[in-house]
Amino acid sequence: MRTVTYAGAAVVIALLLAASGFATSPAGGEQLSPVPFDETLTTGLTGVDVQQAQAAGYVVPKGQVFYSQYQYVVGYYGVETFVDAKRQ
């Protein structure tokens, strides 16, 4: 029975440690905010595809990622492109 208790406690501790990375704030007390999407390096759908989809009344999902070792914010058109890029 104690093994289950220790395993449960270990899982809770591991989750708390993993979640603590999201509780940090930027250096110098700066506020983080999304970059305007038209200022990102975009990938995924082409500009023509985005315009055609929007003209047809569709909403094109977008995502942004800031990599700590990369100077620019990367913008993704389409969820599939965003997920595929995160897997690599």
N, C-alpha and C positions, 0 to 999 in steps of 0.2 A: 504494500500500500504506500509506503514511503517513496518508492521508486516513482510512482505515478505523481506524487506531490512534488518531488524534485524535478521531474520532467516538465510538469506544468509551470513551475516557477522558472525554470530555464527558458521555456518558450515565452513567458511574459517578459522576462528580462531582455531576451533577444529582440522582441518586438519594440520595447521601449528604447533600446539602443538604436535600432534601425530608424525609428521615428524621430529621434533627437536631431538627425540631420536636417529635418524640415523646420526645426525651431530656431535655427540660427538667423541672425540678421546681418545685413551687409556691413562691411567695414565703414567706419566713420559715421554711422547712423543714417546713411543715405536711404532713400525710399526706392524700391524697385517698382517699375511699371512696364507694361508691354511696350515694345517698339511699334510705331505705326507699321502695319503690314506692308505698305508700299516701300518702306525703307529696309526691308529684309532681303537677304539673298534667297530668292524663291526657287523652289524645285517642285517637281510633281507634274501637274497638268500644265500644258502650254498656255500662253496668254490667250490664244485663239479659242482653245477649249473652254477656258474660264468664261470668256465673253459670250460664247454660244450658250453655255449652260445658264448663265445669268439672264441672257435675253429670253431663254425659254422658261424662265421663272424658277429655276432651281437655285438652291443655296449651296454653294461650294464650301465644304468644311475646310478650315485653315488651322494650322498649328504652328507654334514658334518654339524654337529651342535655342538656348544660349549655352554653348560649350565653353567651359572655363579656359581652355587652351586655344580658343579661336576668337579672333577679334570681332567677327560679325555675328549677328543674329540670323539664324537660318529659318526661313518661312516655308512651310509645306502646304501645297494645295492638295487636298484629298487625304482622308484618314489612312488609306492603304499605303500611300507613299511615306507618310509619317511613321507608321508602325514598321514598315520594311526597313527604313533608315535606322530606326532605333535598335533593330535586331543585329545589325552589322557591327 
